[in-house]
Amino acid sequence: MSEERAQILEMLVAGRVTVEQAAQLLQAIDAPSSPALQGTTGAVPEAGRQRRRDGRSDDFLASLTAEELIALHDRGMSGAYVEQMRATGLNGLRVKDLIKLHDNGITPHFVLDLQEAGLADLTRDQLIKLFCHGVNADYVRAMYALGLTGATPDQLVRMFDHGVDAAFVREMHALGYTDLTPARWVSLRDDGVEGDDPAEDDE
């Protein structure tokens, strides 16, 4: 990477330029004989050198093209959002994945909260599905605390959609319904308790 490109991306990470400004600067240095950083390089030379000495430059941002930076800007995404999303552990995400997550309202806090609740290694589509169906970390914690620690993201969404909440599970526990699978909880919620055998479970 050229020194000029590195400095532009360092300014973006530091918040000294916007995504749009960074994209314009990157486009400028790609043009023949264009002093892209004239009047700007002096703003962060020491900060840039320090960042490189510390080895903290963001390889992901450094790999983005001007077109990708423009795409991020057009969606209202900042460099901080990109860094925070990647800091959650979602390092395999591409620009189009980040855009889709952002467009669906997924925040770094939402991702971290789910991870702390016990849902690790979630994919882009799983995050979007959980969020769009209203399944948050509080619901996950409540279900796991009631013994459903093996419930997958899809199963949690199905239970939530069918009204299987903590109050219902506790009520059924009091009636003797325990250790049921997610599918059984959904059936119990949909069909009621009449005629059901509390000891019976399905796979």
N, C-alpha and C positions, 0 to 999 in steps of 0.2 A: 504494500500500500504506500502511496506517495505521502510525503510529509504533510502536504496541503490537505489531502483527504483525511488523514489522521487528525489533524487539528480541527477540521470542520466537525468531525464526529465527536471529538472530545468536547467541543463547545456545545453540541447538541445534548450530550449526556449531562453536562454541567448546567444546562438550562440557560446558557448565554445566547443561544439562537433558537428559533422555533423550528419545527420540522420543515415548514415551508421554506424558511430562510436557508436551512441546511441543504435542502434539495436544490435550491437555486445556485448555491455556492458550488455544489457538486457538479451541476450541469455546466457551470462556468469553467471549472478546471478541466472539463472534458473538451471544451472548445479550444481550437489552436491559439497559442500565444495569448492566453487570457490570464491576467494576474488576479485570480479569483479572490485571494485573501488580502488584497491590498486594503490597508486601513483596518483590517480585522485581526491579523495574526498577532499583533502586539497585545491584544486583549487577554490572551491566555497562554503565552508561551511557557511561563513557569509552571502554571497549573498542568499544562499538557505534558511537560517534562516530568513533573512529579507523578502524574498518573501512569506514565510509561515506566518509570522507575519502580513504582509499586506493583506493576503488573495488573492493574485493575481496568484496563481499557476493555470495552465490551465488544467481543469478537462478533456477536450477532449484529449489533448496530453497524459495525465496521464493514460487514458483508453486504449491507443493503445497497441497492442501486438507487439512483435518483428517482426512478419511477416508483419504486417501493416506498420511499420516503414520502413522495407526493400522495400515494394511496393512503398511507397512514394519516397524513395531514387532512386529506379530504374527508376522512371519517372522524376527524376531531380528536385523533389519538396523539398523545404526547410521548416523548421519549421516556418520561417517568413511568407511564402506564406500561410500556413495553418492558422496561427493566423490572418493574414490580411483578408483572405476570410471570416473567421468566424466573424471578427469584422464588416463586412458589414451587419450582421444580419442573415446570412445564417447558423444559428446554428443547423438546422436539418440535415445538410449534413453529410453523412458517408464518410469513406475513399474512397470507390469506386466512390462516387459522386465528391469528390475533384479531383480524378485522371481524371475523364472524363472531368471536367471543364478545368483542366490544359492542358490536351491533345488537347483540342479544342481551346486553346489560350485565355481563359477567364482570365482576370486579375482583381484584386480587384478594380483598378481604373475604369474599364469598368462597373463593377457592381454599384459602388458608383455614377458614372456619370449618369447612367440610373435612379437610385433612385432619384437623385436630379432633374432630368428632369420630374419626376412624375410617373415613373413605379416602384412601390413598390411591395414587396412580390412576386418577380419573382421566378419561379422554375428553377431547373437545366436545364431542357430541353428548357424552354423558353429563358433562357440566351444564350444557345448554338444556338438556331434557330435565334435569333436576330443577334448574332455575325456573324454566317455563311452566313446570307443573306445580311450583310452589314448595318444593321439598328443600328445606334449609337445614342447617347444622343442628338446630334445636330439635327438630323432628327426628333426625338421625340419632342423636344422643338419647332421646326418649325411647325410641324403639330398641336400641341396643341395650339400654339399661333394663328393659323388660324381657331380655333374653333373646332378642332377634339379631344377635351379633353377626350371623352369617348372611343376613339379607343383602342382596346385591343392589346396585343403583336402580336397575329396572324393577326389581321386586319392591323396593321402597316407594318408587313412583306409583306402582300399581296399588299398593296398600293405601297410600295417601289419597289417590284418586277415588278409592272406594270407601273412604271415611274411616279407615282403620287408624285410630289415633290412640294416644296413651290412655285416655280415659276409658275408651272401649276395651282395650286390652286388660286394664286393671279390673274392670267390671267383670269380664269373662274369667279372669283368674279367680275372682271370688266365687264364681260358680263352678270352678273345677276345670276350666279349659286352660291347659298349660302346654308348653312345649309343642305348639303347633307350627307348621311351616307357613311361610308367607301366603302361599296359595290357599291354605286352609283358613287362615285369618280372613282373607278376602271372601271366601265362600260363607264363612260364619257371619260376617257382616252383611252380606247380600241376602242370605237365606234365613237369618235368625237362628235362635238356639233350639227351637222346638224340634224334637226328633233326633237331635244330635247327641252322640255319645262323647262325653268329655274325654274319655280315655282314648278315643279313636283319632288317628292322625293319618294323613296321606303323605306320599312322597313328593 
